[in-house]
Amino acid sequence: MGASKMKKFPSLLFILLGALSACGFHLRGAGQYELPSNLTHLHVMLENSQQENDPLLVAMKNALSTQAGVTLEDNSEVPRLILFGEKSDSQVLSVSSANKADEYLLKYEVSFRLADKDGKALTDAQTVKLQRDHAFDRLNVLSTEREEQELRREMQRDAVQQILRRLARISFLEKR
């Protein structure tokens, strides 16, 4: 690049960044969500789980604790976010000429609903469904298994972010 082009590059970069921020662009999963005022105090629970450190429950609590104005409560005198129906599955997408699986489709889904302190439903149950392709390398099985585990954790994090986005869009609670 010539000297004059190098001087113009930072200016062009700032103009492009300004245009992106002006249109409201944000990286996916990196944003804050403004929850309705009725949901600023929440009790999060995982239905039919005996584990206190269940990865889905921990991920949801961590995500909610980073949201401005949201307080997580351990008592049941506040609305409850109830997570349930978590499922993880896979199916073969492609098979090699040696009749061995080459690629899988990983599926993940989780459902949630909101209930008031008395257990009365505030929302209908909603389900978040995600899927990812995963190539299987028979020559590097350990690495492939680690990659699959990371993809499953990523899908769980994405599902948590989708639940937060859906909670932020709930507006009818304000009218009750």
C-alpha positions as CSV (number, residue, x, y, z in Angstrom):
1,M,0.0,0.0,0.0
2,G,1.1,3.5,-0.7
3,A,1.6,6.1,2.0
4,S,-1.5,8.0,1.0
5,K,-3.6,4.9,1.1
6,M,-2.2,4.0,4.6
7,K,-3.3,7.4,5.9
8,K,-6.9,6.9,4.6
9,F,-7.3,3.4,6.0
10,P,-7.8,4.4,9.7
11,S,-10.4,7.0,8.6
12,L,-12.3,4.5,6.5
13,L,-12.2,2.0,9.4
14,F,-13.6,4.6,11.8
15,I,-16.4,5.5,9.3
16,L,-17.3,1.8,8.9
17,L,-17.3,1.2,12.7
18,G,-19.4,4.3,13.2
19,A,-21.9,3.1,10.6
20,L,-22.1,-0.3,12.2
21,S,-22.8,1.1,15.7
22,A,-25.3,3.6,14.3
23,C,-27.4,0.9,12.9
24,G,-27.6,-0.9,16.2
25,F,-25.3,-3.8,15.3
26,H,-24.2,-6.0,18.3
27,L,-22.3,-9.2,18.4
28,R,-24.7,-12.1,19.0
29,G,-24.8,-13.2,22.6
30,A,-22.9,-10.2,23.8
31,G,-25.8,-7.9,24.6
32,Q,-27.7,-6.9,27.6
33,Y,-31.4,-7.5,27.6
34,E,-33.9,-5.3,29.5
35,L,-36.3,-7.6,31.2
36,P,-39.9,-6.3,32.1
37,S,-40.1,-4.8,35.5
38,N,-42.1,-7.8,36.8
39,L,-39.1,-10.0,36.1
40,T,-36.3,-8.0,37.8
41,H,-36.6,-10.4,40.8
42,L,-36.6,-14.0,39.7
43,H,-36.3,-17.5,41.1
44,V,-34.7,-19.9,38.6
45,M,-35.3,-23.6,38.9
46,L,-34.8,-26.7,36.9
47,E,-37.9,-29.0,37.1
48,N,-37.3,-32.6,38.2
49,S,-33.6,-32.1,38.9
50,Q,-31.9,-33.1,42.1
51,Q,-28.6,-31.4,41.1
52,E,-27.9,-28.0,42.5
53,N,-25.0,-27.5,40.0
54,D,-26.8,-28.7,36.9
55,P,-24.9,-27.1,34.0
56,L,-28.1,-25.6,32.4
57,L,-29.2,-24.1,35.8
58,V,-25.8,-22.7,36.4
59,A,-25.6,-21.2,32.9
60,M,-29.0,-19.6,33.2
61,K,-28.2,-18.1,36.6
62,N,-24.9,-16.8,35.4
63,A,-26.5,-15.2,32.4
64,L,-29.3,-13.6,34.4
65,S,-26.8,-12.3,37.1
66,T,-25.0,-10.4,34.4
67,Q,-28.2,-8.6,33.3
68,A,-28.5,-5.0,34.7
69,G,-31.3,-4.7,37.2
70,V,-32.0,-8.4,37.6
71,T,-31.8,-10.0,41.1
72,L,-31.9,-13.7,41.6
73,E,-33.8,-14.8,44.6
74,D,-33.8,-18.1,46.5
75,N,-37.3,-17.7,47.9
76,S,-40.5,-18.5,46.1
77,E,-42.2,-15.1,46.7
78,V,-41.1,-13.9,43.3
79,P,-41.9,-15.1,39.7
80,R,-40.3,-18.4,38.8
81,L,-38.4,-19.2,35.6
82,I,-38.8,-22.9,35.3
83,L,-36.5,-24.8,32.9
84,F,-37.6,-28.3,31.9
85,G,-37.5,-30.9,29.1
86,E,-33.8,-30.5,28.3
87,K,-32.9,-33.0,25.5
88,S,-29.8,-33.7,23.6
89,D,-29.6,-36.0,20.6
90,S,-27.7,-36.8,17.5
91,Q,-28.3,-38.4,14.2
92,V,-26.1,-39.6,11.3
93,L,-25.9,-37.1,8.5
94,S,-23.5,-38.8,6.1
95,V,-21.8,-42.2,5.8
96,S,-18.4,-43.0,4.2
97,S,-17.9,-45.6,1.5
98,A,-16.8,-48.0,4.3
99,N,-20.2,-47.6,5.8
100,K,-18.9,-45.6,8.8
101,A,-20.5,-42.3,10.0
102,D,-18.7,-39.2,8.8
103,E,-21.0,-36.5,10.0
104,Y,-23.6,-36.1,12.7
105,L,-26.4,-33.6,13.3
106,L,-26.3,-32.6,17.0
107,K,-29.7,-31.5,18.4
108,Y,-30.4,-29.7,21.6
109,E,-33.7,-28.4,23.1
110,V,-34.9,-27.0,26.3
111,S,-38.3,-25.7,27.4
112,F,-39.2,-23.0,29.9
113,R,-42.1,-21.2,31.4
114,L,-42.8,-18.4,33.8
115,A,-45.0,-18.9,36.9
116,D,-46.0,-16.6,39.6
117,K,-45.2,-17.2,43.3
118,D,-48.4,-19.4,43.6
119,G,-47.4,-21.5,40.6
120,K,-49.9,-20.0,38.3
121,A,-48.6,-19.9,34.7
122,L,-47.6,-16.4,33.5
123,T,-46.6,-17.6,30.1
124,D,-47.2,-20.6,27.9
125,A,-44.3,-23.1,27.8
126,Q,-41.9,-22.3,25.1
127,T,-39.1,-24.5,23.6
128,V,-35.8,-23.5,22.2
129,K,-34.4,-25.9,19.6
130,L,-30.9,-25.8,18.2
131,Q,-28.8,-28.0,15.9
132,R,-25.2,-28.1,14.7
133,D,-23.4,-30.3,12.2
134,H,-20.4,-32.2,13.5
135,A,-17.8,-34.0,11.4
136,F,-16.5,-37.2,12.9
137,D,-12.8,-38.0,12.4
138,R,-12.1,-41.7,13.0
139,L,-8.3,-41.0,13.0
140,N,-8.6,-38.5,15.9
141,V,-11.4,-39.8,18.1
142,L,-10.5,-38.0,21.4
143,S,-10.3,-34.7,19.7
144,T,-13.6,-35.3,17.9
145,E,-15.3,-36.2,21.2
146,R,-14.0,-33.0,22.8
147,E,-15.2,-31.0,19.9
148,E,-18.7,-32.6,20.2
149,Q,-18.8,-31.8,24.0
150,E,-17.8,-28.2,23.2
151,L,-20.5,-27.9,20.5
152,R,-23.1,-29.2,23.1
153,R,-21.9,-26.6,25.6
154,E,-22.1,-23.9,22.9
155,M,-25.7,-25.0,22.1
156,Q,-26.6,-24.8,25.7
157,R,-25.1,-21.2,26.0
158,D,-27.0,-20.2,22.8
159,A,-30.3,-21.6,24.2
160,V,-29.8,-19.6,27.4
161,Q,-29.2,-16.4,25.3
162,Q,-32.4,-17.2,23.3
163,I,-34.4,-17.6,26.5
164,L,-33.1,-14.2,27.7
165,R,-34.1,-12.6,24.5
166,R,-37.6,-14.1,24.7
167,L,-38.0,-13.0,28.3
168,A,-37.0,-9.4,27.3
169,R,-39.9,-9.4,24.8
170,I,-42.5,-10.3,27.3
171,S,-44.7,-7.2,27.7
172,F,-48.1,-8.5,28.8
173,L,-46.9,-9.1,32.3
174,E,-46.9,-5.3,32.9
175,K,-50.7,-5.2,32.4
176,R,-51.6,-7.7,35.0
